[in-house]
Amino acid sequence: MAQSNPPGAGFDPDAFDGERVRLRTLILLRWAAIAGQVAALTVASGPLALSIPLGPCFLVVGIAVAANMVAITVFPETKRLSEGQTMAILLFDTGQLALLLSLTGGLSNPFAFLILAPATIGATVLGPRPSGAVALVTIALVTLVAAFHLPLATADGAVLSLPPIFGVGHWLAIVIGVTFLTIYAGRVASEIRSMGRALLATQMALAREQKLTDLGGVVAAAAHELGTPLATIKLVSSELADELGDRPEQRDDALLIRREADRCAEILRSMGRAGKDDLHLRAAPLSAVLREAGEPHLDRGRGVRFDLAPATGASLREPSIGRRPEIIHGLRNLIQNAVDFARATVWVEARWSADRLILRIMDDGPGFPPHLLGRIGDPFLRRRPAEVAPDRPEYEGMGLGLFIAKTLLERTGAEITFANGSDPFLAESERPERCGAIVQVVWPLSRIVRPTSEPLGENIRH
């Protein structure tokens, strides 16, 4: 049985998870934090007349300034940080802010909530484990600051302190804030990154399909242009063979040239068939487009049955639709998914009326997992190899192929729904023939139908 390439083959999502953040970005954020710290210390010791150990406080701020100066001097502005380097910088900023808070009243300092910032940034740009480490370190430092800090006092020595219950409340609020923001921001950032990678994979798939179409046109043009020279070679070699009847060795060479010319012409004809289709047939009957989409999977040991007919009560001819790369590649991915999980048969059923075209791709396999049915079409739905169907080792099971198909077909105006043909908990004897997954694609006919008689354009002289 031929083995098909998995959807999105050649695309490595982890290749985009490495160096995410520019050092310059974190340096600018730190400068903003330093400016805010200096302003707060100046106002607190001046207009507010608070008794603050300015020497140690400005020393802590100076450490952050020195760290920025070293980073600017040692590294180029365009440097992008690895995950470990980003985590180290965020931990440094968390520790610097925690030390500054311990010198200025601890959690009773109204600026204590700013310690949430590094953990939030970490959840946005780091993976789950590094961002979780930053959050745990932040919680530990907040706990230490709550227990060990210098109290705020006015210039005349009056201590400003909160009741213990408010102190516990501030600590609990910051701990909950760190936990919530880490989980919330991390989840949102992860989905954004997954969607970005999946859209990139979709663009790569569409570009590949478009290149194949363009290559077919080039092959067709080459076959056409080389036809005359090859015919000339064949004619001349035949005449030479006739004239060299008394010299067998030279005659055999001429006949060899004629056979090789015939061979070149046959190769170009076979290569140019698909190219001529791509170059000249901008529209084709629906049945031809469906078979073209399913062709790579017709010999994989599963029966693929095509059933095309007008909708009930309609008496319309089979429509001709645009042979767009988005349609071909999208339908091919859907058919591949059905073949991957079918036990024996896949049905490709098309019905059309005066205003819309309905396409259903069904199989007799186990169907979509019920708990994932509402998420079918999301990118990177399944990651772990253990979740791959054991009888389909060639299938990656990441959800990327279905996402690519859904995205490409929706660009052509289609609406796609996913369902199961029967309850997966029924016994085998109770399940209908088409008991597996069902993918329904619905187009408004005006968005997909093209006339077959549209002009091809003027001939171009080469």
C-alpha positions as CSV (number, residue, x, y, z in Angstrom):
1,M,0.0,0.0,0.0
2,A,1.4,3.4,-0.9
3,Q,2.2,5.6,2.0
4,S,1.1,9.2,1.7
5,N,2.9,12.2,3.2
6,P,1.3,13.5,6.4
7,P,-0.4,16.9,6.3
8,G,2.1,19.6,6.7
9,A,5.0,17.3,6.0
10,G,8.3,19.1,6.2
11,F,7.0,21.7,8.6
12,D,8.5,21.7,12.1
13,P,6.4,23.8,14.6
14,D,9.1,23.6,17.2
15,A,11.5,25.4,14.9
16,F,9.6,28.6,15.7
17,D,9.7,28.2,19.5
18,G,13.4,29.1,20.1
19,E,14.6,32.7,20.0
20,R,11.5,34.9,20.5
21,V,12.4,38.2,22.2
22,R,14.9,40.8,21.2
23,L,17.3,41.9,24.0
24,R,16.6,45.5,23.0
25,T,12.9,45.1,24.0
26,L,13.7,43.9,27.5
27,I,16.4,46.6,27.9
28,L,13.8,49.3,27.0
29,L,11.3,47.9,29.5
30,R,14.0,47.9,32.2
31,W,14.9,51.5,31.5
32,A,11.2,52.4,31.9
33,A,11.1,50.5,35.2
34,I,14.3,52.3,36.4
35,A,12.8,55.7,35.5
36,G,9.7,54.8,37.5
37,Q,11.7,53.6,40.5
38,V,13.8,56.8,40.6
39,A,10.7,59.0,40.3
40,A,8.9,57.0,43.1
41,L,11.9,57.3,45.4
42,T,12.3,61.0,44.7
43,V,8.6,61.8,45.4
44,A,8.5,59.6,48.5
45,S,11.6,61.2,50.1
46,G,10.6,64.7,49.0
47,P,7.0,65.9,48.8
48,L,5.7,62.9,50.9
49,A,8.5,63.2,53.5
50,L,8.9,59.5,54.1
51,S,11.9,58.1,55.8
52,I,13.5,55.9,53.2
53,P,17.1,54.5,53.1
54,L,17.9,56.3,49.9
55,G,21.5,55.0,49.8
56,P,20.6,51.3,49.7
57,C,17.6,52.0,47.5
58,F,19.6,53.8,44.8
59,L,22.2,51.1,45.1
60,V,19.6,48.6,44.1
61,V,18.5,50.8,41.2
62,G,22.1,51.2,40.2
63,I,22.5,47.5,39.9
64,A,19.7,47.5,37.3
65,V,21.4,50.4,35.5
66,A,24.7,48.5,35.4
67,A,23.0,45.4,34.1
68,N,21.5,47.4,31.3
69,M,24.8,49.1,30.4
70,V,26.6,45.7,30.3
71,A,23.9,44.3,28.1
72,I,24.1,47.2,25.7
73,T,27.9,47.1,25.6
74,V,28.4,43.3,25.2
75,F,25.5,42.3,22.9
76,P,24.3,43.8,19.6
77,E,20.9,45.5,19.5
78,T,19.5,42.9,17.2
79,K,20.3,39.9,19.5
80,R,17.4,37.6,20.1
81,L,17.4,35.8,23.4
82,S,17.0,32.1,23.9
83,E,14.3,30.9,26.3
84,G,16.9,30.4,29.1
85,Q,18.4,33.8,28.6
86,T,14.9,35.5,28.7
87,M,14.1,33.6,31.9
88,A,17.3,34.7,33.5
89,I,16.6,38.4,32.7
90,L,13.1,38.2,34.1
91,L,14.3,36.5,37.3
92,F,16.9,39.2,37.7
93,D,14.2,41.9,37.3
94,T,11.9,40.1,39.8
95,G,14.7,39.9,42.4
96,Q,15.7,43.5,41.9
97,L,12.2,44.7,42.4
98,A,11.6,42.4,45.4
99,L,14.8,43.8,47.1
100,L,13.6,47.3,46.5
101,L,10.2,46.6,48.0
102,S,11.9,45.0,51.1
103,L,13.6,48.4,51.7
104,T,10.5,50.4,51.2
105,G,7.7,48.9,53.3
106,G,7.2,45.5,51.7
107,L,3.8,44.7,50.5
108,S,2.3,47.8,52.1
109,N,4.1,49.7,49.4
110,P,1.4,50.7,46.9
111,F,3.8,49.8,44.1
112,A,4.1,46.2,45.2
113,F,1.7,45.0,42.5
114,L,4.4,45.8,39.9
115,I,6.2,42.6,40.8
116,L,3.5,40.9,38.6
117,A,5.1,42.4,35.5
118,P,8.0,40.0,35.0
119,A,5.9,37.0,35.6
120,T,3.3,38.2,33.1
121,I,5.9,38.9,30.4
122,G,7.4,35.4,31.1
123,A,4.0,33.8,30.5
124,T,3.7,35.7,27.2
125,V,7.0,34.8,25.7
126,L,8.2,31.6,27.4
127,G,7.0,28.1,27.4
128,P,5.0,26.5,30.2
129,R,7.9,25.3,32.3
130,P,10.1,28.4,32.2
131,S,7.1,30.7,32.8
132,G,6.0,28.4,35.7
133,A,9.5,28.7,37.2
134,V,9.3,32.5,37.0
135,A,5.9,32.5,38.7
136,L,7.1,30.2,41.5
137,V,10.2,32.3,42.1
138,T,8.0,35.4,42.2
139,I,5.6,33.8,44.7
140,A,8.6,32.8,46.9
141,L,10.1,36.3,46.8
142,V,6.8,37.9,47.6
143,T,6.5,35.7,50.6
144,L,10.0,36.7,51.8
145,V,9.2,40.4,51.3
146,A,6.0,40.0,53.3
147,A,8.0,38.5,56.2
148,F,11.2,40.5,56.0
149,H,11.0,44.2,55.1
150,L,11.8,47.6,56.5
151,P,8.6,49.4,57.5
152,L,7.6,52.7,56.0
153,A,8.0,55.7,58.3
154,T,7.5,59.4,58.2
155,A,10.2,61.9,58.8
156,D,9.2,62.3,62.5
157,G,9.5,58.6,63.0
158,A,5.8,57.5,62.8
159,V,5.5,54.0,61.4
160,L,3.0,53.5,58.6
161,S,1.7,49.9,58.8
162,L,-1.4,48.0,57.8
163,P,-3.4,45.7,60.0
164,P,-2.2,42.1,59.8
165,I,-5.3,41.0,58.0
166,F,-4.7,43.6,55.2
167,G,-1.1,42.4,55.0
168,V,-2.2,38.8,54.5
169,G,-4.8,40.0,52.0
170,H,-2.2,41.9,49.9
171,W,0.1,38.8,49.9
172,L,-2.8,36.5,48.9
173,A,-3.9,39.0,46.1
174,I,-0.4,39.1,44.6
175,V,0.0,35.3,44.8
176,I,-3.4,34.8,43.1
177,G,-2.6,37.5,40.6
178,V,0.7,35.9,39.6
179,T,-0.9,32.5,39.3
180,F,-3.9,33.7,37.3
181,L,-1.9,36.0,34.9
182,T,0.6,33.2,34.3
183,I,-2.0,30.8,33.3
184,Y,-4.2,33.2,31.4
185,A,-1.5,35.1,29.5
186,G,0.3,31.8,28.9
187,R,-2.8,30.2,27.4
188,V,-3.6,33.1,25.2
189,A,0.0,33.5,24.0
190,S,0.2,29.8,23.3
191,E,-2.9,29.9,21.1
192,I,-1.6,32.9,19.3
193,R,1.7,31.2,18.6
194,S,0.0,28.0,17.5
195,M,-2.3,29.9,15.2
196,G,0.7,31.8,13.7
197,R,2.6,28.6,13.1
198,A,-0.4,26.9,11.6
199,L,-1.2,29.8,9.3
200,L,2.5,29.8,8.2
201,A,2.1,26.0,7.4
202,T,-1.0,26.8,5.4
203,Q,0.8,29.4,3.4
204,M,3.6,27.0,2.7
205,A,1.1,24.3,1.6
206,L,-0.7,26.7,-0.7
207,A,2.6,28.0,-2.1
208,R,3.8,24.4,-2.8
209,E,0.5,23.6,-4.6
210,Q,0.8,26.8,-6.6
211,K,4.5,25.9,-7.5
212,L,3.4,22.5,-8.7
213,T,0.7,24.2,-10.9
214,D,3.2,26.6,-12.3
215,L,5.7,23.8,-12.9
216,G,3.1,21.9,-14.8
217,G,2.7,24.9,-17.1
218,V,6.4,25.1,-17.7
219,V,6.6,21.4,-18.5
220,A,3.7,21.8,-21.0
221,A,5.4,24.8,-22.6
222,A,8.7,22.8,-22.9
223,A,7.0,19.8,-24.4
224,H,5.3,22.1,-27.0
225,E,8.5,24.0,-27.9
226,L,10.7,20.9,-28.1
227,G,8.3,19.1,-30.3
228,T,9.6,20.6,-33.6
229,P,13.3,20.0,-32.9
230,L,12.7,16.4,-31.9
231,A,10.6,15.8,-35.0
232,T,13.5,17.3,-37.1
233,I,16.0,15.0,-35.4
234,K,13.8,12.0,-36.0
235,L,13.3,12.8,-39.7
236,V,17.0,13.5,-40.3
237,S,18.1,10.4,-38.4
238,S,15.6,8.3,-40.5
239,E,17.0,9.7,-43.7
240,L,20.6,9.0,-42.6
241,A,19.6,5.4,-41.7
242,D,18.3,4.9,-45.2
243,E,21.4,6.4,-46.8
244,L,23.8,4.4,-44.6
245,G,22.4,1.0,-45.6
246,D,25.9,-0.2,-46.8
247,R,27.6,0.9,-43.5
248,P,25.9,-1.0,-40.7
249,E,27.7,0.6,-37.8
250,Q,26.8,4.2,-38.8
251,R,23.3,3.1,-39.6
252,D,22.8,1.6,-36.1
253,D,24.0,4.9,-34.7
254,A,21.4,6.8,-36.7
255,L,18.7,4.4,-35.7
256,L,19.7,4.9,-32.0
257,I,19.4,8.6,-32.4
258,R,15.9,8.1,-33.8
259,R,14.9,5.8,-31.0
260,E,16.2,8.3,-28.4
261,A,14.3,11.1,-30.0
262,D,11.1,9.1,-29.8
263,R,11.9,8.4,-26.2
264,C,12.4,12.1,-25.4
265,A,9.1,12.9,-27.1
266,E,7.2,10.3,-25.1
267,I,8.7,11.5,-21.8
268,L,7.7,15.1,-22.6
269,R,4.2,14.0,-23.6
270,S,3.7,12.1,-20.3
271,M,5.2,15.0,-18.3
272,G,3.1,17.6,-20.1
273,R,-0.3,16.1,-19.7
274,A,-0.9,17.5,-16.2
275,G,0.9,20.7,-17.3
276,K,-1.5,21.2,-20.2
277,D,-4.4,20.7,-17.8
278,D,-3.1,23.3,-15.4
279,L,-2.2,25.7,-18.1
280,H,-5.4,25.7,-20.1
281,L,-8.2,24.3,-17.9
282,R,-9.0,27.0,-15.4
283,A,-12.3,25.2,-14.8
284,A,-13.2,21.6,-15.0
285,P,-16.2,19.4,-14.2
286,L,-16.8,18.8,-10.5
287,S,-16.1,15.0,-10.9
288,A,-12.7,15.7,-12.5
289,V,-11.7,18.1,-9.7
290,L,-12.7,15.6,-7.0
291,R,-10.8,12.8,-8.7
292,E,-7.8,15.0,-9.1
293,A,-7.9,15.9,-5.4
294,G,-8.2,12.2,-4.4
295,E,-5.9,10.7,-6.9
296,P,-2.8,10.4,-4.6
297,H,-5.0,8.3,-2.2
298,L,-6.9,6.0,-4.6
299,D,-4.3,3.2,-4.4
300,R,-3.8,3.0,-0.6
301,G,-5.8,-0.1,0.1
302,R,-9.1,1.7,0.8
303,G,-12.0,2.0,-1.7
304,V,-12.8,5.6,-2.6
305,R,-16.3,5.9,-4.1
306,F,-17.5,9.0,-5.8
307,D,-21.2,9.7,-5.9
308,L,-22.3,12.9,-7.8
309,A,-25.9,13.8,-8.5
310,P,-28.2,16.9,-8.5
311,A,-30.1,17.5,-5.3
312,T,-33.5,15.9,-4.9
313,G,-35.9,17.6,-7.3
314,A,-33.3,19.4,-9.3
315,S,-32.5,18.6,-12.9
316,L,-29.2,20.4,-13.4
317,R,-26.1,19.5,-15.3
318,E,-22.9,18.8,-13.4
319,P,-21.3,22.1,-12.6
320,S,-17.8,23.1,-13.7
321,I,-15.8,24.6,-10.8
322,G,-12.5,26.5,-10.6
323,R,-9.4,24.4,-10.4
324,R,-7.9,26.6,-7.7
325,P,-4.9,25.3,-5.7
326,E,-6.8,26.1,-2.5
327,I,-9.7,23.7,-3.5
328,I,-7.4,20.9,-4.8
329,H,-5.1,20.9,-1.7
330,G,-7.9,21.4,0.8
331,L,-10.0,18.5,-0.6
332,R,-6.9,16.4,-0.9
333,N,-6.2,16.8,2.8
334,L,-9.8,15.9,3.7
335,I,-9.8,12.8,1.6
336,Q,-6.4,11.8,3.0
337,N,-7.7,12.1,6.5
338,A,-10.7,9.9,5.6
339,V,-8.4,7.3,4.0
340,D,-6.1,7.3,6.9
341,F,-8.8,6.2,9.4
342,A,-11.2,4.3,7.2
343,R,-11.5,0.5,7.6
344,A,-12.4,-0.3,4.0
345,T,-14.3,2.5,2.2
346,V,-14.4,6.2,1.8
347,W,-17.4,8.0,0.2
348,V,-17.1,11.3,-1.6
349,E,-20.6,12.5,-2.2
350,A,-21.6,15.7,-4.0
351,R,-25.1,17.2,-4.4
352,W,-25.9,20.5,-6.1
353,S,-28.9,22.7,-6.5
354,A,-29.5,26.0,-8.2
355,D,-27.7,28.0,-5.6
356,R,-25.3,25.8,-3.7
357,L,-23.0,22.8,-3.8
358,I,-22.8,20.3,-0.9
359,L,-19.9,18.0,-0.6
360,R,-19.6,15.2,2.0
361,I,-16.6,13.1,2.7
362,M,-17.4,10.0,4.8
363,D,-15.7,6.9,5.9
364,D,-16.4,3.7,7.8
365,G,-13.7,4.2,10.5
366,P,-14.0,5.0,14.2
367,G,-15.0,8.6,13.6
368,F,-13.8,11.7,15.4
369,P,-13.2,11.4,19.1
370,P,-16.4,12.8,20.7
371,H,-14.5,14.9,23.3
372,L,-12.6,16.7,20.5
373,L,-15.5,17.1,18.0
374,G,-16.1,20.7,18.9
375,R,-12.4,21.5,18.4
376,I,-11.8,19.8,15.0
377,G,-10.1,22.2,12.7
378,D,-8.0,23.8,15.5
379,P,-4.2,23.8,14.7
380,F,-1.9,21.3,16.6
381,L,-4.9,19.6,18.2
382,R,-2.9,16.6,19.2
383,R,0.9,16.6,19.8
384,R,1.9,13.4,21.6
385,P,2.9,10.4,19.5
386,A,0.9,8.2,21.9
387,E,-2.2,9.7,20.5
388,V,-1.5,8.6,17.0
389,A,-3.8,5.8,15.7
390,P,-1.7,2.6,16.2
391,D,-2.8,1.2,12.8
392,R,-1.9,4.5,11.0
393,P,1.8,5.1,11.7
394,E,2.1,7.5,8.8
395,Y,-0.5,9.8,10.3
396,E,0.9,12.5,12.6
397,G,-2.4,13.3,14.4
398,M,-1.6,16.9,15.0
399,G,-4.8,18.4,13.5
400,L,-2.6,20.5,11.2
401,G,-3.9,18.8,8.0
402,L,-7.5,19.5,8.9
403,F,-6.7,23.1,9.9
404,I,-5.0,23.7,6.5
405,A,-7.9,22.1,4.6
406,K,-10.4,24.2,6.6
407,T,-8.5,27.4,6.2
408,L,-7.9,27.0,2.5
409,L,-11.5,26.0,1.7
410,E,-13.0,28.8,3.7
411,R,-10.9,31.2,1.6
412,T,-13.0,30.0,-1.4
413,G,-16.2,30.8,0.4
414,A,-17.0,27.3,1.8
415,E,-18.6,26.5,5.2
416,I,-17.2,23.3,6.8
417,T,-18.7,21.2,9.5
418,F,-17.4,18.1,11.2
419,A,-19.6,15.3,12.6
420,N,-19.8,11.5,13.2
421,G,-22.0,9.1,11.2
422,S,-23.1,7.2,14.3
423,D,-22.7,7.0,18.0
424,P,-19.2,5.6,18.7
425,F,-20.5,3.7,21.7
426,L,-22.9,1.5,19.5
427,A,-22.0,-2.1,19.0
428,E,-20.5,-3.0,15.6
429,S,-23.6,-4.8,14.5
430,E,-25.7,-1.7,15.2
431,R,-23.6,0.8,13.4
432,P,-24.5,1.9,9.8
433,E,-22.3,1.5,6.8
434,R,-21.1,5.1,6.8
435,C,-20.4,5.1,10.5
436,G,-17.2,7.1,10.7
437,A,-16.2,10.7,10.3
438,I,-18.3,13.1,8.2
439,V,-16.9,16.3,6.8
440,Q,-19.5,18.5,5.0
441,V,-18.3,21.4,2.7
442,V,-21.0,23.8,1.5
443,W,-20.3,26.4,-1.2
444,P,-22.6,29.1,-2.6
445,L,-22.6,28.1,-6.3
446,S,-21.8,31.6,-7.3
447,R,-18.5,31.4,-5.4
448,I,-17.1,28.3,-7.0
449,V,-18.7,27.7,-10.4
450,R,-16.9,28.9,-13.5
451,P,-18.0,28.6,-17.1
452,T,-15.9,26.1,-19.2
453,S,-16.0,28.4,-22.2
454,E,-14.2,31.4,-20.6
455,P,-11.5,32.8,-23.0
456,L,-8.0,31.4,-22.5
457,G,-6.2,34.6,-23.6
458,E,-4.0,35.4,-26.5
459,N,-1.2,33.2,-27.7
460,I,2.2,34.4,-26.6
461,R,5.2,34.2,-29.0
462,H,8.4,32.8,-27.5
